[in-house]
């Protein structure tokens, strides 16, 4: 989230361009593989999740100069972001996490509560819960960042092992951490 995945480079990047409003990208998502090719930007659209989308692929080409100008515009003017997306970007941008832990997504899970999804790739999923005020996304984000800047053992978190046979929590988990049951 903190990195603009629409910036076109010589290497492919993947940007989610639409997803399930209720569940997020894990349910159903339309993704574009974005790459600069000289004077054009190529989108390979088709890495869609969800049963009814399997197999569809499309290529879309954009004039590179016009594309770059539009990407710069949305970087400079964030008025299009919802309060939740703004808070998520502010929370995950440059947050100092334990070694090997990455920010995945921030979602609202109920009135007044959000969830920060972190991962230790191929090891653990970590879900940190925090209060949320939609009228004050910047303040909410600052509060969550202060929690994440503290010791991981103090986080109000749940954990899930990606490895089915693992029963132990991450080494940095604290006594209040609970196992996530799905």
C-alpha positions as a printed NumPy array, in Angstrom:
array([[  0.   ,   0.   ,   0.   ],
       [  2.656,   2.611,   0.75 ],
       [  4.364,   2.001,  -2.61 ],
       [  2.576,   3.218,  -5.735],
       [  2.373,  -0.003,  -7.749],
       [  1.143,   1.89 , -10.833],
       [  4.553,   3.491, -11.462],
       [  5.796,   1.95 , -14.71 ],
       [  9.363,   0.633, -14.814],
       [ 11.271,  -1.75 , -17.064],
       [ 10.295,  -4.594, -14.715],
       [  6.757,  -5.838, -14.215],
       [  4.982,  -4.718, -11.056],
       [  1.535,  -5.9  , -10.031],
       [ -1.201,  -3.415,  -9.119],
       [ -4.661,  -4.316,  -7.874],
       [ -7.143,  -2.259,  -9.893],
       [-10.364,  -3.653,  -8.383],
       [-11.342,  -6.075,  -5.643],
       [-14.297,  -7.381,  -3.68 ],
       [-15.682,  -4.492,  -1.617],
       [-16.578,  -6.722,   1.315],
       [-13.699,  -9.191,   1.486],
       [-10.786,  -7.484,  -0.208],
       [ -8.375,  -8.878,  -2.779],
       [ -8.271, -12.399,  -1.336],
       [-11.873, -12.997,  -2.45 ],
       [-11.858, -11.601,  -5.965],
       [ -9.445,  -9.133,  -7.511],
       [ -8.503,  -7.767, -10.895],
       [ -4.79 ,  -7.113, -11.151],
       [ -2.65 ,  -5.468, -13.789],
       [  0.971,  -6.357, -14.48 ],
       [  2.449,  -2.947, -15.326],
       [  5.626,  -2.413, -17.38 ],
       [  7.202,   0.405, -19.397],
       [  8.157,  -0.503, -22.95 ],
       [  9.75 ,   2.531, -24.571],
       [  7.056,   5.115, -25.315],
       [  4.202,   2.95 , -24.021],
       [  3.101,   1.491, -20.704],
       [  1.694,  -2.026, -20.973],
       [ -0.931,  -3.444, -18.641],
       [ -1.442,  -7.207, -18.774],
       [ -4.792,  -7.547, -17.034],
       [ -6.001, -10.971, -16.138],
       [ -4.462, -12.271, -12.927],
       [ -7.978, -12.371, -11.579],
       [ -8.933, -14.327,  -8.518],
       [-12.322, -15.911,  -8.145],
       [-13.836, -18.797, -10.066],
       [-15.752, -16.801, -12.654],
       [-12.688, -14.807, -13.743],
       [-10.272, -17.633, -14.517],
       [ -8.699, -17.482, -17.956],
       [ -9.582, -13.942, -19.029],
       [ -6.615, -11.806, -20.142],
       [ -6.381,  -8.419, -21.783],
       [ -3.524,  -6.142, -22.841],
       [ -3.948,  -2.386, -22.564],
       [ -1.389,   0.095, -23.889],
       [ -1.012,   3.711, -22.695],
       [  1.069,   6.585, -24.022],
       [  3.969,   6.649, -21.496],
       [  4.107,  10.461, -21.135],
       [  0.363,  10.746, -20.47 ],
       [  0.482,   7.74 , -18.129],
       [  3.382,   9.187, -16.11 ],
       [  1.569,  12.523, -15.809],
       [ -1.546,  10.797, -14.438],
       [  0.455,   8.704, -11.954],
       [  2.195,  11.899, -10.763],
       [ -1.189,  13.627, -10.403],
       [ -2.665,  10.905,  -8.18 ],
       [  0.528,  10.907,  -6.076],
       [  0.274,  14.675,  -5.535],
       [ -3.504,  14.859,  -4.984],
       [ -4.764,  12.223,  -2.57 ],
       [ -8.309,  13.612,  -2.375],
       [ -9.545,  10.458,  -4.144],
       [ -8.546,   8.288,  -1.158],
       [-11.102,   7.151,   1.367],
       [-10.336,   7.815,   5.033],
       [ -9.544,   4.113,   5.484],
       [ -7.123,   4.017,   2.548],
       [ -5.44 ,   7.199,   3.762],
       [ -4.963,   5.747,   7.241],
       [ -3.666,   2.477,   5.772],
       [ -1.112,   4.288,   3.643],
       [  0.023,   6.416,   6.585],
       [  0.281,   3.369,   8.86 ],
       [  2.285,   1.17 ,   6.496],
       [  4.539,   3.807,   4.894],
       [  7.972,   3.28 ,   6.406],
       [  6.735,   1.649,   9.6  ],
       [  9.534,   0.048,  11.639],
       [  8.615,  -3.628,  12.05 ],
       [ 10.558,  -6.582,  13.435],
       [ 13.104,  -8.038,  11.024],
       [ 11.424, -10.097,   8.294],
       [  7.907,  -8.762,   9.002],
       [  6.114,  -6.867,   6.216],
       [  2.952,  -4.77 ,   6.127],
       [  0.226,  -6.26 ,   3.931],
       [ -2.994,  -4.312,   4.371],
       [ -5.084,  -2.234,   6.764],
       [ -8.837,  -2.849,   6.881],
       [-11.773,  -1.693,   8.94 ],
       [-13.253,  -4.699,  10.74 ],
       [-16.079,  -2.998,  12.58 ],
       [-17.331,   0.343,  13.757],
       [-14.422,   1.958,  15.511],
       [-11.882,  -0.823,  14.899],
       [ -9.289,  -1.581,  12.271],
       [ -6.928,  -4.448,  11.625],
       [ -3.342,  -4.176,  10.438],
       [ -2.351,  -7.32 ,   8.561],
       [  1.353,  -8.093,   8.76 ],
       [  3.226, -11.132,   7.475],
       [  6.455, -12.897,   8.036],
       [  6.441, -14.464,   4.529],
       [  6.082, -18.258,   4.504],
       [  5.964, -18.254,   8.314],
       [  3.215, -16.196,  10.005],
       [  0.28 , -13.881,   9.464],
       [ -0.109, -11.311,  12.226],
       [ -3.237,  -9.249,  12.833],
       [ -2.927,  -6.163,  15.059],
       [ -6.191,  -4.566,  16.201],
       [ -6.537,  -0.872,  16.993],
       [ -9.215,   1.767,  17.524],
       [-10.369,   3.674,  14.451],
       [-12.004,   7.077,  14.021],
       [-13.13 ,   7.632,  10.431],
       [-13.401,  11.376,  11.097],
       [ -9.735,  11.502,  12.162],
       [ -7.773,   9.113,   9.919],
       [ -4.442,  10.896,  10.441],
       [ -4.78 ,  10.729,  14.243],
       [ -5.848,   7.086,  14.073],
       [ -2.87 ,   6.274,  11.856],
       [ -0.464,   8.07 ,  14.211],
       [ -1.815,   6.096,  17.156],
       [ -1.414,   2.77 ,  15.324],
       [  2.102,   3.689,  14.212],
       [  3.02 ,   4.437,  17.823],
       [  1.749,   0.989,  18.859],
       [  3.712,  -0.694,  16.052],
       [  6.833,   1.315,  16.972],
       [  6.754,  -0.197,  20.444],
       [  7.832,  -3.722,  21.293],
       [  6.013,  -6.356,  19.244],
       [  5.332,  -8.314,  22.431],
       [  3.024,  -5.473,  23.559],
       [  0.908,  -5.402,  20.379],
       [ -2.776,  -6.353,  20.685],
       [ -2.324,  -9.126,  18.142],
       [ -3.48 , -12.482,  16.842],
       [ -1.187, -14.801,  14.89 ],
       [ -1.598, -17.609,  12.378],
       [  1.125, -19.995,  11.275],
       [  1.312, -20.469,   7.537],
       [  2.922, -23.858,   8.184],
       [  0.145, -26.303,   9.108],
       [  2.23 , -28.33 ,  11.567],
       [  3.462, -25.348,  13.593],
       [  1.87 , -24.723,  16.976],
       [  4.215, -22.072,  18.358],
       [  3.736, -18.303,  17.915],
       [  6.416, -16.029,  16.465],
       [  9.468, -15.574,  18.707],
       [  8.603, -11.879,  19.205],
       [  4.987, -12.561,  20.305],
       [  3.924, -11.38 ,  23.731],
       [  1.757, -13.087,  26.351],
       [ -1.414, -11.281,  25.193],
       [ -1.084, -12.557,  21.601],
       [ -3.76 , -15.091,  20.663],
       [ -3.839, -17.688,  17.939],
       [ -6.142, -16.691,  15.068],
       [ -8.744, -19.334,  14.327],
       [-10.186, -19.376,  10.818]])
